Amino acid sequence: MRSPGFWWKPRRGGRACLLSPLGFIYGQVTTHRMRQQGQKLDCPVICVGNWTAGGAGKTPVALALSSLLREKDWQPVFLSRGYGGAECGPLQITPKSDANQCGDEPLLLAREAPTFIAKDRLAGALEACQHGNLIIMDDGLQNPALEKNIRLAVVDARVGIGNGLCVPAGPMRAPLRNQWAHTDAVIMVGDGEAGEAIAAKAPCPVFRGRTEPDPEIAATLAGKKVMAVAGIGRPQKLYDSLESVGAEVKIGRAFDDHHTFDRHEIEALVAESAQNALTLVTTAKDHVRIMAVDSKLAKKFKVLPIRFIADDPQGLTQWLHSRLTNTP
């Protein structure tokens, strides 16, 4: 789904209050699940998750951590649920796999390191352990199947935890006070008062960084009038990224998160951009789903990849490495 706008407003309006009893129940159920003991594996597990439903930038962070940890001689393997795909797994994914079968995020991860999907996280982890010496989970902070050595909560500093209520009244998967005990560090992405409010009361380390568009592709979009297509949790993030590189977003077409495009939709988007003489741009996640429908039509879209850049990569890497090796 596309996260409702009222989720991200600090002041709780009528809809949030009306849904808050359901949110209370949802949050208590999730809290109970998080307290269950997970299965310990032979190799360590880093979980890159978030406290909220909706995109906070987990996948770019997971990719960045993989790159940083390889410098310390770790051999990371990604583990994903494969949300939006038909396959249950465990199944190893390659960059040429079908997004309709494995979901979109695993295809991006597979470009960086061996990647497995599995609805059953334990079964997937047992397979992943055979291909590296470190598992990086993309999402799963609230999933109790595995014992996690490092639990990271990725936070978009611009919106933080929104209104602080649980789904469906707000974006939280469980109350923040209950999730701190299951969080070893916060990865704060970007700047914003909402993020600073969280950092000020964090009982754990807070590492900061930012997401930025690929500079080579960004340069080709500067000064262009574009039509932006986004099927992500917060489509505004694509629009903001395009404007940050000097593009002018004339038309924005937003779809639900992990939206499965059909041929008619794609053809209509291509036709609309051509009719208005606009450059058609989408996210890397959306593009792999469009590719699964028609590779020729997918070539009509320019892709704006996003990467995570840590403010203190050495400090972050050393902290992760010391936790993984249990050395000071």
C-alpha positions as CSV (number, residue, x, y, z in Angstrom):
1,M,0.0,0.0,0.0
2,R,0.9,3.7,-0.2
3,S,1.3,5.0,3.3
4,P,-1.5,7.5,4.1
5,G,-0.5,11.1,4.5
6,F,-2.0,11.4,8.0
7,W,0.5,8.8,9.3
8,W,3.3,11.3,8.9
9,K,1.8,14.3,10.5
10,P,3.0,14.9,14.1
11,R,-0.4,16.0,15.2
12,R,-3.0,13.2,15.4
13,G,-6.1,14.0,13.5
14,G,-9.5,12.4,13.5
15,R,-8.7,9.4,11.4
16,A,-5.7,8.5,13.5
17,C,-7.7,8.8,16.7
18,L,-10.5,6.7,15.3
19,L,-8.1,3.9,14.3
20,S,-5.9,4.1,17.4
21,P,-7.7,1.1,19.2
22,L,-6.9,-1.1,16.3
23,G,-3.3,0.3,16.3
24,F,-3.0,-0.5,20.0
25,I,-3.9,-4.2,19.3
26,Y,-1.6,-4.4,16.3
27,G,1.3,-2.9,18.4
28,Q,0.8,-5.3,21.3
29,V,0.8,-8.3,19.0
30,T,4.0,-7.2,17.3
31,T,5.6,-6.5,20.6
32,H,4.8,-10.0,21.8
33,R,6.3,-11.5,18.6
34,M,9.5,-9.5,19.0
35,R,10.1,-10.9,22.5
36,Q,10.2,-14.5,21.2
37,Q,13.7,-16.1,21.1
38,G,15.1,-16.6,17.6
39,Q,17.2,-19.4,16.3
40,K,21.0,-18.9,16.6
41,L,23.0,-19.5,13.5
42,D,26.6,-20.5,12.8
43,C,27.3,-17.1,11.1
44,P,26.4,-13.7,12.5
45,V,23.3,-11.8,11.3
46,I,22.8,-8.1,10.8
47,C,19.2,-7.0,10.5
48,V,18.6,-3.7,8.6
49,G,15.1,-2.9,9.4
50,N,12.9,0.0,10.5
51,W,10.3,0.7,13.2
52,T,7.7,1.8,10.7
53,A,5.8,0.5,7.7
54,G,6.8,2.3,4.5
55,G,10.1,3.1,2.9
56,A,12.9,4.5,5.1
57,G,15.8,3.6,2.9
58,K,16.6,0.1,4.2
59,T,17.9,-1.3,0.9
60,P,20.4,1.4,0.1
61,V,21.7,1.1,3.7
62,A,22.0,-2.7,3.4
63,L,23.9,-2.3,0.1
64,A,26.3,0.3,1.7
65,L,26.9,-1.9,4.7
66,S,27.8,-4.9,2.5
67,S,30.4,-2.7,0.7
68,L,31.9,-1.4,3.9
69,L,32.1,-4.8,5.6
70,R,33.9,-6.4,2.6
71,E,36.8,-4.1,3.4
72,K,37.0,-6.0,6.7
73,D,37.2,-9.3,4.9
74,W,33.5,-10.2,5.6
75,Q,31.7,-12.1,2.8
76,P,28.1,-10.9,3.1
77,V,25.0,-12.7,1.8
78,F,21.7,-10.9,1.6
79,L,18.5,-12.4,2.9
80,S,15.1,-11.0,2.0
81,R,11.6,-12.0,2.3
82,G,11.0,-11.3,-1.4
83,Y,8.0,-9.1,-0.7
84,G,5.7,-8.9,-3.7
85,G,7.1,-12.0,-5.4
86,A,5.3,-15.3,-5.9
87,E,8.2,-17.5,-4.9
88,C,8.3,-18.8,-1.3
89,G,11.9,-19.9,-1.4
90,P,14.5,-20.6,-0.2
91,L,15.8,-19.5,-3.5
92,Q,19.0,-17.8,-4.7
93,I,18.4,-14.7,-6.8
94,T,20.5,-13.3,-9.6
95,P,20.2,-9.9,-11.3
96,K,18.4,-11.6,-14.2
97,S,15.7,-13.2,-12.0
98,D,12.0,-12.2,-12.6
99,A,10.7,-9.5,-10.2
100,N,7.3,-11.1,-10.4
101,Q,8.7,-14.2,-8.8
102,C,11.2,-12.7,-6.3
103,G,10.1,-9.1,-5.7
104,D,12.0,-6.0,-6.6
105,E,14.5,-5.4,-3.7
106,P,16.3,-8.8,-4.0
107,L,17.2,-8.0,-7.6
108,L,19.0,-4.8,-6.5
109,L,20.7,-6.7,-3.7
110,A,21.8,-9.5,-6.1
111,R,23.9,-7.0,-8.1
112,E,26.0,-6.5,-5.0
113,A,26.4,-9.9,-3.3
114,P,24.8,-13.4,-3.2
115,T,21.1,-13.0,-2.4
116,F,18.5,-15.4,-1.1
117,I,14.7,-15.0,-0.6
118,A,12.6,-17.0,1.7
119,K,9.2,-16.4,3.4
120,D,10.6,-18.7,6.1
121,R,13.6,-16.6,7.3
122,L,15.2,-19.5,9.2
123,A,15.2,-21.8,6.1
124,G,16.6,-18.9,4.0
125,A,19.3,-18.2,6.5
126,L,20.4,-21.8,6.6
127,E,20.9,-21.7,2.8
128,A,22.6,-18.3,2.9
129,C,25.1,-19.5,5.5
130,Q,26.5,-21.8,2.8
131,H,27.6,-18.9,0.6
132,G,29.3,-16.4,2.9
133,N,30.2,-15.7,6.5
134,L,27.7,-12.9,7.3
135,I,24.0,-12.5,6.7
136,I,22.6,-9.1,6.1
137,M,18.8,-9.2,6.4
138,D,16.9,-6.5,4.4
139,D,14.0,-5.9,6.8
140,G,12.8,-8.3,9.5
141,L,13.4,-6.3,12.6
142,Q,10.1,-7.4,14.0
143,N,10.5,-11.0,12.8
144,P,11.5,-13.4,15.6
145,A,12.7,-16.4,13.6
146,L,16.4,-15.6,13.8
147,E,18.7,-14.4,16.6
148,K,20.3,-11.2,15.3
149,N,23.8,-10.1,16.3
150,I,23.2,-6.5,15.3
151,R,19.7,-4.9,14.9
152,L,19.7,-1.6,13.0
153,A,16.7,0.7,12.7
154,V,16.8,2.9,9.6
155,V,15.0,6.2,10.2
156,D,14.1,8.9,7.5
157,A,14.9,12.0,9.5
158,R,12.4,14.1,7.5
159,V,9.4,12.2,8.9
160,G,10.8,10.2,11.8
161,I,8.0,8.0,13.3
162,G,5.2,10.2,12.0
163,N,2.3,10.5,14.5
164,G,3.9,7.7,16.6
165,L,0.8,5.4,16.4
166,C,0.7,1.8,15.2
167,V,-0.8,0.5,12.0
168,P,-3.4,1.3,10.8
169,A,-3.6,4.5,12.9
170,G,0.0,5.4,12.1
171,P,3.2,4.0,10.6
172,M,4.6,2.2,13.7
173,R,4.8,-1.6,13.7
174,A,5.0,-1.5,17.5
175,P,5.2,1.4,20.0
176,L,8.7,3.0,20.0
177,R,9.2,2.4,23.7
178,N,8.8,-1.3,23.1
179,Q,11.2,-1.4,20.1
180,W,14.2,0.3,21.7
181,A,15.0,-2.9,23.5
182,H,15.3,-4.6,20.1
183,T,17.4,-1.9,18.5
184,D,21.3,-1.8,18.8
185,A,21.8,1.3,16.7
186,V,19.9,3.8,14.6
187,I,20.9,4.7,11.0
188,M,19.6,8.3,10.6
189,V,19.1,9.1,6.9
190,G,19.0,12.8,6.0
191,D,18.2,15.8,8.1
192,G,15.0,16.9,9.9
193,E,13.5,17.9,13.2
194,A,11.6,14.6,13.4
195,G,14.8,12.7,13.2
196,E,16.6,14.9,15.7
197,A,13.8,14.4,18.2
198,I,14.5,10.6,18.0
199,A,18.3,11.0,18.1
200,A,18.0,13.2,21.3
201,K,16.4,10.3,23.3
202,A,18.1,7.3,21.7
203,P,19.6,4.9,24.3
204,C,21.9,3.5,21.6
205,P,24.4,4.8,19.0
206,V,23.1,6.9,16.2
207,F,24.9,6.8,12.9
208,R,24.1,9.5,10.3
209,G,24.2,9.6,6.6
210,R,22.3,10.6,3.5
211,T,20.9,9.1,0.3
212,E,21.9,10.7,-2.9
213,P,21.3,10.0,-6.6
214,D,24.0,8.4,-8.8
215,P,26.0,11.4,-9.8
216,E,26.6,10.3,-13.5
217,I,22.9,9.7,-14.1
218,A,21.9,12.8,-12.1
219,A,24.0,15.0,-14.4
220,T,22.0,13.8,-17.4
221,L,18.8,14.9,-15.8
222,A,19.8,18.4,-14.8
223,G,17.6,21.0,-16.5
224,K,15.3,18.4,-17.9
225,K,11.5,18.5,-17.6
226,V,10.4,15.1,-16.4
227,M,7.5,12.8,-15.6
228,A,8.3,10.8,-12.5
229,V,6.8,7.4,-11.8
230,A,7.1,5.9,-8.3
231,G,5.6,2.8,-6.8
232,I,7.3,3.2,-3.4
233,G,6.2,3.8,0.2
234,R,6.7,7.6,-0.2
235,P,6.7,8.7,-3.8
236,Q,7.7,12.2,-2.8
237,K,11.2,10.9,-2.1
238,L,11.7,10.4,-5.9
239,Y,10.3,13.9,-6.7
240,D,12.6,15.5,-4.1
241,S,15.6,13.6,-5.5
242,L,14.9,14.7,-9.0
243,E,14.5,18.3,-7.9
244,S,17.8,18.1,-6.0
245,V,19.7,17.3,-9.2
246,G,18.1,20.1,-11.1
247,A,15.3,18.3,-12.9
248,E,11.8,19.9,-13.0
249,V,9.0,17.4,-12.1
250,K,6.1,18.4,-14.3
251,I,4.0,15.3,-13.8
252,G,4.2,12.8,-10.9
253,R,2.5,9.4,-11.1
254,A,2.4,7.6,-7.8
255,F,1.5,3.9,-7.3
256,D,1.3,1.7,-4.2
257,D,4.5,0.4,-2.7
258,H,5.8,-2.7,-4.7
259,H,3.1,-2.0,-7.3
260,T,2.8,-4.7,-10.0
261,F,2.6,-2.9,-13.3
262,D,0.7,-4.3,-16.2
263,R,1.4,-3.6,-19.9
264,H,-1.6,-1.2,-20.2
265,E,-0.3,1.0,-17.4
266,I,3.2,1.0,-18.8
267,E,2.1,1.9,-22.3
268,A,-0.1,4.7,-20.9
269,L,2.8,6.1,-19.0
270,V,5.1,6.0,-22.0
271,A,2.4,7.7,-24.2
272,E,1.7,10.4,-21.6
273,S,5.3,11.3,-21.3
274,A,5.7,11.5,-25.1
275,Q,2.6,13.5,-25.5
276,N,3.9,16.1,-23.0
277,A,7.5,15.9,-24.3
278,L,8.8,14.9,-20.9
279,T,11.7,12.6,-19.9
280,L,10.2,9.6,-18.2
281,V,12.0,8.7,-14.9
282,T,11.5,6.0,-12.3
283,T,13.2,4.4,-9.4
284,A,15.5,1.3,-9.6
285,K,12.9,-0.7,-7.7
286,D,10.1,0.2,-10.1
287,H,12.3,-0.3,-13.1
288,V,12.9,-4.0,-12.3
289,R,9.2,-4.6,-12.0
290,I,8.6,-2.8,-15.4
291,M,11.4,-4.9,-16.9
292,A,9.5,-8.1,-15.8
293,V,6.6,-7.0,-18.0
294,D,8.4,-5.7,-21.1
295,S,12.1,-5.1,-21.5
296,K,11.6,-3.0,-24.6
297,L,9.1,-0.7,-22.9
298,A,11.4,-0.5,-19.9
299,K,14.0,1.1,-22.1
300,K,11.7,4.2,-22.4
301,F,12.4,4.9,-18.7
302,K,15.4,6.6,-17.3
303,V,16.4,5.1,-13.9
304,L,17.5,7.3,-11.0
305,P,19.5,4.9,-8.6
306,I,19.9,6.0,-5.0
307,R,22.8,5.2,-2.8
308,F,23.5,5.6,1.0
309,I,26.5,7.6,2.0
310,A,27.5,7.4,5.7
311,D,28.8,10.6,7.3
312,D,31.5,8.5,9.2
313,P,32.0,5.3,7.2
314,Q,35.1,4.4,9.2
315,G,33.3,4.8,12.5
316,L,30.3,2.8,11.3
317,T,32.4,0.0,9.9
318,Q,34.6,-0.3,13.0
319,W,31.5,-0.4,15.3
320,L,29.9,-3.1,13.2
321,H,33.1,-5.1,12.9
322,S,33.7,-4.9,16.7
323,R,30.2,-6.1,17.4
324,L,30.5,-9.0,15.0
325,T,33.9,-10.1,16.4
326,N,33.0,-9.3,20.0
327,T,36.2,-7.1,20.3
328,P,36.4,-3.6,21.8
